[in-house]
């Protein structure tokens, strides 16, 4: 089956919708600390969903993985561990900056590093096994289609910068009390530091997927439908992410004495008066008066359901991402940019819905609108560039879009 870039863009947008929306169900969690609901959701994100979908939608999953060299499995897992540090701090970024600003800053770094580093690294270290199957930045830049695709990446980075500028503008204009009406733990300096680290480390997921290309090829050889061949690498990458997050969350459970929350029906008295030991807005009651039995009751079932929904939604970002990547042809390196752009678009949408931009100036609203429009333009440009790689001219693509 030949690549279909338009279909690839649609899949990447679906992945962006899942990623930009996954944190929303966590807002329904009550009386749990951050580390508790993050780990519960993560079990669905990093363990259950990856293995179940890969097992049922591909052929001979375990046989495919057994065929791989130790090097392939190690690098795929290792980059997952590094990415896990970024995924871990992504949740903290949302807590300190909110959905729209936090996503814009973190994914700005993530888009730049995840998109451009593999082809650049391929050029300087052509024999490094992780990037051996990729295309170098020089080879990409030599063709017209590659130049158009790179231009789309550039437009995307500009859009991300505009979206981040909108967030900075909002932050400088709004008083502290108003910011905390919609983002209870708003902390700009701490949030920017965490978002920077998060964005750079999160780009390692793109490297993990690149390292797992041999797994994809083996799955295709096992007669898996092309569109699903990216799924078998996900359990390996995400196992690395699970390792990092599991260790950190369990350490916080011990440090903050919140491990009891997984099974408890009521908040312990020591946590009843200060909003949860981890500082999460969902960690407990914030009342200064004596807590009533109703205040102390933990909605265990709904907490698990909301966390499971969030974790499953999170997984679907990469479920659709791998599908989209199979349709991008030679320039699947641009998949990461499309993914980041679509996440920012949908996360900003949720930011508006939750009134994170309420009270900000017309300038801030114009900037965020311009940033989103620029990101939309970037997806179109990248789609055109990848379609041109299939031998189509811009005139051919225009006629196709117009139905001629």
Phi, psi and omega in degrees: 000124181286152181299150176231092185303324180298316176296323178299317178298318180299315179298319179295326177292321177297320176296320178296322177298316180296315182290318181291345185250348192297331184283345183300313179301332179298337178293344178272354180283135181230142173065019173245145174286163181302314185296331181288308183286334177293320180288319178299313177297323182295329178299322176287320183293313193257343183240294189296303184297313181302315182288319182294312181292320179294322182292315186274342186249359176231167181265133171051055183306308185291326175295320178298316181292325179293334180288340189284149176289160178299325180296315180298313181294321181295309183295323178296316178291316185298315178294331174295321177298313179296317177299325180302326176297321177290318178297323179298313182281349175296318178297320177294323178300317179297324181291322186271331185242344184090170185296312189285306181293315181300316180294317182299315182289309183299315184281344172298310175297316184298317181296314183296310183290314184292330182275314191266333183296314181303310179292329176291316180297323178300321181293317185275334179228070186297341184261359178292124191302327185299320185251014185298326184271358182275182178249134183286159181297327180291316178297322179296316185287346183284334184260156178297317180297321178295321179296320178295318180296317177297323176298321177297321176297318178298318178298321179298315181296324176296316179299319178295319179297319179296318178298319178294321178298322177299319178295318178297320179298314178301316183297321183285338185270327190268138175293155185303318183298322182289323177300320186281354173294323181257334180232097192297330183251028185304126177211101189296309184297312179296320181296318180295319179297314180294319181296323179295311178299315181302312184296317181293315182288328181295335178297341180296342177297320178299323178291323178297318178295322177295319179294334182269013181301325179294329176294318177300315182297320180293325178293321177296319178295336178274012175072028170286140176304136185311319187292342180258001189292346177278347185292322183296337179283336185298317179301328181287312179299314185287336173297322175297317178296321178297319181305309181298310185292323180297313181300314184293315182295320179293320176301317178293323176301318178289314183298316185266001180057045182248005182298334180295340188296336183299330184238348187286147177264347180222151176288139176290152184302325182295341180252004191284340189247001186225036168067020178097139188291338181271357182085005180288146177294346181256004192287338182175188179279143182259006182292143179271342178281171180299132183285140176273165177304325179294320179299327186272351183287131178264125177281077190303310184299312181293326177298317178293320180295314179296318180293320178296319178296316179298314181296319179294317177300320180299315180301322185296341176300319181272338170302310179285329179300313181295326177295316180296321182297327180292344183259359187267356176066216184300332185257040179291351174301333180286350179303321183296319179296314178301319181298311180298317181299315183291326177297314181298319180301310184284328177294322177295322176302314179293326176300320176294316182300321181269015173063031177291341180256006180297131178088352178281162188284169176299324179301314180296319179295321178294322180294314182292324176296319178294323178296317179295318178298320179294321178295321176298317178299321182297321180295326178293314181297316180295319177300319177295316181298317180290327177293323178296331177296335178279007177101357180276145173271167178300324179296319178298316182296317180298317179296323179296316180295327180274358178077021181269000000 
